[in-house]
């Protein structure tokens, strides 16, 4: 019985799915460190927090003296969609030296991909399930990766 359950309950070996990958992004052809290497999770989380605070501030300008409530979500969506779609980064990403890059080599993420990516980040769950390359489901669905700019 333990042999039967052990084949799937114990999970895959540590190297399974990584193909002997030595660093995050190696199988994507990205460098181990420096510009264009995969961004660490902490940096991405802080960038998202900065964008959320900026969005609350922007929405607050329009709803003052009331609190922005859900209007900050609309502001966040607009800031993220425009920033990633047109420039490849949000204000928080720019402050922390990271950007969203397409894996097919195109220079711009584009509005359609950015819209799907932003919607999936909004749902939270796709953004917190990532693989060995530190890419969430939202990045895999849109063919993107978050990389360092410096």
N, C-alpha and C positions, 0 to 999 in steps of 0.2 A: 504493500500500500504506500509506504513512504517513497518508494522509487517512482511510483506513478504521480503522486502529488508533488514530489520534489522537482519534477521536470518542468512544472509551470509555476508553482508557488514560490520557489526560490528566486525566480526572476532570471533575466539573462546574465551571462558573464559580464564582468565589468567592461571588457573591451568590445562587447557585441554592439553593433550599430555604429561604432566609432571608427572601425577599420584601422585600428592602430594609430589613431589620431594623436599627435603629441601636443597640440594646442588648439584652442577654439578658433575655428575658421581655416584650419589647414586644408581640409578637404574642399573648401570653397576657393582655395588659391589666395587666401589673405595672409599677410605677414603675422608673425607671432606677437610683435609689439610695434608701437609707433603709429604713424598715420596709416589709415586704412586697415588697421587691425580691428577685431571685434571688440566692441565696447563692453566694459564690465556692467553687470546688472545694477550695481549700486549707483553708478553714474546715470544710468537710464532712469532709475527710480527718482533720483533727485531732480532730474530734468522734468519729469512728469509732475512732481510736486511744485516746482517753480512755475510751470505752465498753468497748473490748477490755481495757484495763488494769483497769478497775473489775470487769469480769466475771471476770477471772483472780483478783482479790482476793476476790470473793464466793465463787467456787468453792474457793479456797484455804482459806477459813474452814471449809468442810465436809470438806475432804480432809486437813487438817493432821494429821500432819507430812509426809504425802506431797504431791507436786506435784499440781495440779488436773488436768493432762493435758487430755483432751477434755471434762471437766466444765465448763471455762470456756466452751466453745461453747454448751452448754446454758444456762448463766447468761446469756451474751450474747443468745441467742435470746429468753429470757424477759424480760430487761430491755428489749430493743428492741421486742418485740411489745407488751408492756404499755405502755411509755412512748409509743410512736408511736400505738398503737391507742386509748389512753384519753386521753392528754394532748397528743399531737401532737409530742412531742419526747422524746429520750433524755436522760440526765444530761449527756452530752458536748455534745449540741446546746444544752441549756439554758445551760451554761457559756459557750458561744461565741455565744449570741444568735441561734440559728437554730431553725426548726421545719418540720415537714412539713405542708403545706396541701393540701386537695383543690381541684381546679380547678373542680368543680361548685358551689362555694360552701358546701358542708356544713361545719358547725363541727368535727366530729370525723372523723378518718381511719377509725376503726372497726377492730375486731379482724380481720375477714376480709381487708380490704385490707392491713392492717399485717402479717398473716401471710404473704401473698403477697409483699409488698415485702421483708420480712425474709428470706424464703427466697431471693429473687433476689439480695439483697445478699450473702448467705452464699455464693452461687455465684460471686461476684466479677465475672465477665465482664459480666453485664448492668449492673452498677453503674459500670463504667469505659468503657462505650460511650455517649457522650452526644451530644446534638444542639446546635444553635445556642442553645437556651434553657437549656443546662447541665442538662438532664434526662437521666438515664440510662434505659436500657431498663426498669429496675425502676420508675422514676417514671412512664414512659409507659404501662406495663402496668397500673398501679394508678390512673392519673388524678391523680397528685400532683405537687407541686413543692416543693423545699426553699427557703424564703424566710428573710430576716432578720427578727428581731423588734425590732431597735433600729438 
